[in-house]
Amino acid sequence: MKQFVTILAGNAFVVSDGRGDIEPSPLVPTGMFSFDLRFLSEWKLTVNGERLHALSVDDLQYYESRYFLVPGEPTHYLDAKVSVIRHRQLIGGLREELTVLNHRGETVEFTVRLDMAADFVDVFELKQTLDTKRTTSVVVESDGLRLRYVRGDYVREAVVTSSAPADIDERGMTFRLRLEPHGQWTTSLYVSAYLPGGHRGQDIRELLETRRPAVNPETQRDLESWLAGAPQLGCDDAALATAYRRGLIDLAALQFGSLATGANLIAAGTPWFMTFYGRDSMLTCIQAMAFTPQLAVGTLNTFAATQATVFDDFREKEPGKILHEFRYGESSAFEEEPHSPYYGAADSTPLFVILLDEYERWTGDIELVRRLEHEARAALHWIDTYGDLLGNGYVSYERRNTASGLENQGWKDSPDSISYRDGRLPSFPLATCELQGYAYDAKIRGARLARRIWHDPIYADRLEAEAADLKARFNRDFWVSDGEYYALALDADGGQVDALSSNMGHLLWSGIVDPSRAGRVAEHLLGPRLFSGWGIRTLAEGEERYNPTGYHTGAIWPFDNSFIALGLRRYGFDAEAGRITQAIIDASQYFDGRLPQLFAGYDRGLTKYPVQYPTTWSPHAWSAGTPLMLIRVLLGLEPHDDHLVVDPALPEGMGRIELLDVPGRWGRLDAFGRDRVESQQRRSGRGGRRGGGNVVAP
């Protein structure tokens, strides 16, 4: 039995235990969630007063699940006289079809009970384990329950109805059944989440209807269409095929509509991040660019529409800055948290320019680039003005909201993620190394757009000169001479924050690394201190703060590894990129093809399998995008004008890869690759396939 099961659609998701029940858990935020609020905190089923256990769970579709249950505790001997099937779907709200089957040859009476409750807790409070008690009301109606929370004009409701008659009380519904021999009974329960009034006059009704989960009777057909529109993968590696299909399905599950544009956006992931994030959404779009480039359109338009134009210390707004996070919950509505939206990230703004250029390189959509010229220029201006806090030519960060803003504002945003090798934490402002790489890349790409599309060669020349100067200074100031690697950051005094970390792998992707030093960077990344055999750790073993289960201090993030692998290929380290790719794909097998947000950094020789991080959740967008990026790395896919360059470099044992109908400005093209052994066998006439046989996905 699976311990916890998640289904999701649009902005809503449901987390239950393996029997379909929702009840308080000290570790897992179970419930029905929408718009950052828990609309259902208890949903517990009993038959004749007994809890049920699962014979099996079917959650192969992201938007629905089925639980096959029998009463009592599981034993080796099972001769159940009654069984229960729960079929759960997200269709605007939560729909659960409950079926009870009598397996006896006589008429039997059953009492079926569903305990229900809603605490209307903000997901932000759950994440921070704050006091989550609410004063709620329950109204018993003729056909169901109305659960309600009111704070001033902030009103949230959950309404539960049943298609079958029930005895309804404030704690739930009781069904008293009399089933004929081998008979069955069914009811459909529906939980609707309502936002009948907004805080301070905000109109929430339109918001709810616009962003209502897009599941309908044709959802399966829509999913099949999504999969059919992506390139078709044929390969000899079964794990790669599974991870690719799982990644595409999860990317479909995490999409929701955009109020600003009507185009789809990618939510960062469950359970804490079912909203759009600056870096997460943009990096996921880059990962998926060779496969589903249309995902970038809604992301770019939405972030352009919400780009800051004024100063706001509470939300950390500055003109030209791209948002970090948008929340809908109670804490944001009452400005107890700044996430409506929040701009406390130093990387989202250069990533906006990078994504815009990457999208045009693949699609040739110059109209979008022309339309977003003002926003792109504003983002580039932010890099040199408000992003350069110390006036030293480097992008730095220091939170302006000292009460609730993020201290660290790069992708490693936990409080202890940036440290010296001896474990000390530096003072702020901080200039992490990857921020400089992103700034460099944004200037190079901005110059390309200025010269080719905006027809401003003077601006292009200026950006290229600034990028060259930044690259020279960076390679002087960030290089740790006694270890021959790049420092994690510069502190407020310009000193090197000298812990050895994975951040410098992003420097290879950006192109800021001096070619003469790329070899040493690759050696460190694939050395035993950073590379565990399952992937590259966020912090090197031997650093004072290293912990294999540390969120940003030793754990392995699949998305991080995918960009490092792309950077290694950029600098010609094909074998090293292949090792990382193979390691992550190998790890995916232990997660049923669905890569988690992160997993522990234990050495592969020690564990023999990747160790699940204690509080990681799936699906997460940039983990779902990782298999796509790794396939791009293996095949060496790059756009060049109106052509698709294919330069395969597959690790030994991977066999062959065929990627059919790669979309881009060239229309649709196919890409092929074989590992060295496979190619040699083919040339010698022996042929044969390696790995998992002939596997096709999706």
Rosetta blueprint (number, residue, H / E / L):
1 M L
2 K L
3 Q L
4 F E
5 V E
6 T E
7 I E
8 L E
9 A E
10 G L
11 N L
12 A E
13 F E
14 V E
15 V E
16 S E
17 D E
18 G L
19 R L
20 G L
21 D L
22 I E
23 E L
24 P L
25 S L
26 P L
27 L L
28 V L
29 P L
30 T L
31 G E
32 M E
33 F E
34 S E
35 F L
36 D L
37 L E
38 R E
39 F E
40 L E
41 S L
42 E E
43 W E
44 K E
45 L E
46 T E
47 V E
48 N L
49 G L
50 E E
51 R L
52 L E
53 H E
54 A E
55 L E
56 S E
57 V E
58 D E
59 D L
60 L L
61 Q L
62 Y L
63 Y L
64 E E
65 S E
66 R E
67 Y E
68 F E
69 L E
70 V E
71 P E
72 G L
73 E L
74 P L
75 T L
76 H L
77 Y L
78 L L
79 D L
80 A L
81 K L
82 V E
83 S E
84 V E
85 I E
86 R E
87 H E
88 R E
89 Q E
90 L E
91 I L
92 G L
93 G L
94 L E
95 R E
96 E E
97 E E
98 L E
99 T E
100 V E
101 L E
102 N E
103 H L
104 R L
105 G L
106 E L
107 T L
108 V E
109 E E
110 F E
111 T E
112 V E
113 R E
114 L E
115 D E
116 M E
117 A E
118 A L
119 D L
120 F L
121 V L
122 D E
123 V H
124 F H
125 E H
126 L H
127 K H
128 Q L
129 T L
130 L L
131 D L
132 T L
133 K L
134 R L
135 T L
136 T E
137 S E
138 V E
139 V E
140 V E
141 E E
142 S L
143 D L
144 G E
145 L E
146 R E
147 L E
148 R E
149 Y E
150 V E
151 R E
152 G L
153 D L
154 Y E
155 V E
156 R E
157 E E
158 A E
159 V E
160 V E
161 T E
162 S E
163 S L
164 A L
165 P L
166 A L
167 D E
168 I E
169 D E
170 E L
171 R L
172 G E
173 M E
174 T E
175 F E
176 R E
177 L E
178 R E
179 L E
180 E L
181 P L
182 H L
183 G L
184 Q E
185 W E
186 T E
187 T E
188 S E
189 L E
190 Y E
191 V E
192 S E
193 A E
194 Y E
195 L E
196 P E
197 G E
198 G L
199 H H
200 R H
201 G H
202 Q L
203 D L
204 I H
205 R H
206 E H
207 L H
208 L H
209 E H
210 T H
211 R L
212 R L
213 P L
214 A L
215 V L
216 N L
217 P L
218 E L
219 T H
220 Q H
221 R H
222 D H
223 L H
224 E H
225 S H
226 W H
227 L H
228 A H
229 G H
230 A L
231 P L
232 Q E
233 L E
234 G E
235 C E
236 D L
237 D L
238 A H
239 A H
240 L H
241 A H
242 T H
243 A H
244 Y H
245 R H
246 R H
247 G H
248 L H
249 I H
250 D H
251 L H
252 A H
253 A H
254 L L
255 Q E
256 F E
257 G E
258 S L
259 L L
260 A L
261 T L
262 G L
263 A L
264 N E
265 L E
266 I E
267 A L
268 A L
269 G E
270 T L
271 P L
272 W L
273 F E
274 M L
275 T L
276 F L
277 Y E
278 G H
279 R H
280 D H
281 S H
282 M H
283 L H
284 T H
285 C H
286 I H
287 Q H
288 A L
289 M L
290 A L
291 F L
292 T L
293 P L
294 Q L
295 L H
296 A H
297 V H
298 G H
299 T H
300 L H
301 N H
302 T H
303 F H
304 A H
305 A H
306 T L
307 Q L
308 A L
309 T L
310 V L
311 F L
312 D E
313 D L
314 F L
315 R L
316 E L
317 K E
318 E L
319 P L
320 G L
321 K L
322 I L
323 L L
324 H L
325 E E
326 F L
327 R L
328 Y L
329 G L
330 E H
331 S H
332 S H
333 A H
334 F L
335 E L
336 E L
337 E L
338 P L
339 H L
340 S L
341 P L
342 Y E
343 Y L
344 G L
345 A L
346 A L
347 D L
348 S H
349 T H
350 P H
351 L H
352 F H
353 V H
354 I H
355 L H
356 L H
357 D H
358 E H
359 Y H
360 E H
361 R H
362 W H
363 T H
364 G L
365 D L
366 I H
367 E H
368 L H
369 V H
370 R H
371 R H
372 L L
373 E H
374 H H
375 E H
376 A H
377 R H
378 A H
379 A H
380 L H
381 H H
382 W H
383 I H
384 D H
385 T L
386 Y L
387 G L
388 D L
389 L L
390 L L
391 G L
392 N L
393 G L
394 Y L
395 V L
396 S L
397 Y E
398 E L
399 R L
400 R L
401 N L
402 T L
403 A L
404 S L
405 G L
406 L L
407 E L
408 N L
409 Q L
410 G L
411 W L
412 K L
413 D L
414 S L
415 P L
416 D L
417 S L
418 I L
419 S L
420 Y L
421 R L
422 D L
423 G L
424 R L
425 L L
426 P L
427 S L
428 F L
429 P L
430 L E
431 A E
432 T E
433 C H
434 E H
435 L H
436 Q H
437 G H
438 Y H
439 A H
440 Y H
441 D H
442 A H
443 K H
444 I H
445 R H
446 G H
447 A H
448 R H
449 L H
450 A H
451 R H
452 R H
453 I L
454 W L
455 H L
456 D L
457 P H
458 I H
459 Y H
460 A H
461 D H
462 R H
463 L H
464 E H
465 A H
466 E H
467 A H
468 A H
469 D H
470 L H
471 K H
472 A H
473 R H
474 F H
475 N H
476 R H
477 D H
478 F L
479 W E
480 V E
481 S L
482 D L
483 G L
484 E L
485 Y E
486 Y E
487 A L
488 L L
489 A E
490 L E
491 D L
492 A L
493 D L
494 G L
495 G L
496 Q E
497 V E
498 D L
499 A L
500 L L
501 S E
502 S L
503 N H
504 M H
505 G H
506 H H
507 L H
508 L H
509 W H
510 S H
511 G L
512 I L
513 V L
514 D L
515 P H
516 S H
517 R H
518 A H
519 G H
520 R H
521 V H
522 A H
523 E H
524 H H
525 L H
526 L L
527 G L
528 P L
529 R L
530 L L
531 F E
532 S L
533 G L
534 W L
535 G L
536 I E
537 R E
538 T L
539 L E
540 A L
541 E L
542 G L
543 E L
544 E L
545 R L
546 Y L
547 N L
548 P L
549 T L
550 G L
551 Y L
552 H L
553 T L
554 G L
555 A L
556 I E
557 W L
558 P H
559 F H
560 D H
561 N H
562 S H
563 F H
564 I H
565 A H
566 L H
567 G H
568 L H
569 R H
570 R H
571 Y L
572 G L
573 F L
574 D H
575 A H
576 E H
577 A H
578 G H
579 R H
580 I H
581 T H
582 Q H
583 A H
584 I H
585 I H
586 D H
587 A H
588 S H
589 Q H
590 Y H
591 F H
592 D L
593 G L
594 R L
595 L L
596 P L
597 Q L
598 L L
599 F E
600 A L
601 G L
602 Y L
603 D L
604 R H
605 G H
606 L H
607 T H
608 K L
609 Y L
610 P L
611 V L
612 Q E
613 Y L
614 P L
615 T L
616 T L
617 W L
618 S L
619 P L
620 H E
621 A H
622 W H
623 S H
624 A H
625 G L
626 T H
627 P H
628 L H
629 M H
630 L H
631 I H
632 R H
633 V H
634 L H
635 L H
636 G L
637 L L
638 E E
639 P E
640 H E
641 D L
642 D L
643 H E
644 L E
645 V E
646 V L
647 D L
648 P L
649 A L
650 L L
651 P L
652 E L
653 G L
654 M L
655 G L
656 R E
657 I E
658 E E
659 L E
660 L E
661 D E
662 V E
663 P E
664 G E
665 R L
666 W L
667 G E
668 R E
669 L E
670 D E
671 A E
672 F E
673 G E
674 R E
675 D L
676 R H
677 V H
678 E H
679 S H
680 Q H
681 Q H
682 R H
683 R H
684 S H
685 G L
686 R L
687 G L
688 G L
689 R L
690 R L
691 G L
692 G L
693 G L
694 N L
695 V E
696 V E
697 A E
698 P L
